[in-house]
Amino acid sequence: MTVKITDVARHAGVSPSTVSYALSGKRPISAETRARVAASIRELGYRPHAGARALASSKSNVLAMVVPLRAGIHVPVVMGFAVSVVTSARAHDHDVLLVTQEEGEEGLRRVADSALVDALIVMDVQLDDPRLPLLRTLDRPSVLIGFPSAADGLTCIDLDFRAAGEVCVDHLAGLGHRVVGLIGSPPEVYVRQTSFAQRVLQGFTAAATRHGMTSTVHPCEATPAAAREVAERLLREHPALTGVVVHNEAVLDPLLDAFEHLGLRIPADLSITALCPDDLATSLRVPLTSVAIPSAELGEQAVNLLMRKLDGAPVPEATLLPAHLTPRASTTHRLTG
């Protein structure tokens, strides 16, 4: 049965005219009400007819942030991006509709068809992301925080994660370490071919090869038990291991516990570098040498790119933020003899 605007109104607890105004942007609607209407539209599968779509000649001043909370995602880091996007959008007099359900292309199409948003920020980008063909054809501008394998016709921004993986290994090599391991994201993140995780892996492997180092890679579930298991397996398989790169925020503290329980002193016996937010790296009992995840800068720049696209101004297709490593107490020269 066809869903009508009155069905949406009843479901959202508002009047049909409020739904109409939310769709057309003809009158100001509070962000809370607009979000409630948008949720009802998604749940009921409502499709505005052509006449209603034509009403959307005025901007809604709402951006959609599409960040599916898939398995393996570290929510605190995602929320850091969300806070940055919301704060930056408010500076441009825009609100943000957060879309977290895993719906792929269909979810994107529903948000775009609702006429509730002017533009989209898309996160958790995969190397071969199934959402890309639709993003290239939408009549609304978009910015991806992440780089797919083929980014032509898209606007993408991210930390240079390949360089981040490389600079961590370069730092350990400069300290004399010859056997290193990458403790990576949960396995499902690699199975999905998530862009940032794959690029860290590429950078880690390339740098280790360049330095002639022995290297190993171990994905790790985001649990203390998995951290203990990975630490034990690393030392069992590579007893000469003296350097580790960690790209998994959830297990940083459990890994410190696990390695110390196995009798290793940090950094005297084992040097650890990480890719993580600075506030996390500095809050641990051994402050970690790390490459920061610049969520505030990425969110702000993504919004700025969208604002320029909405104004019809040219923007670069690719923006890579440089990877900066900050040495702290978790790394030192390898002991010899």
Summary of the structure (lengths in Angstrom):
residues: 337
radius of gyration: 22.9
end to end distance: 77.8
largest distance: 79.2
contacts: 1152
relative contact order: 0.12
helix: 45%
strand: 17%
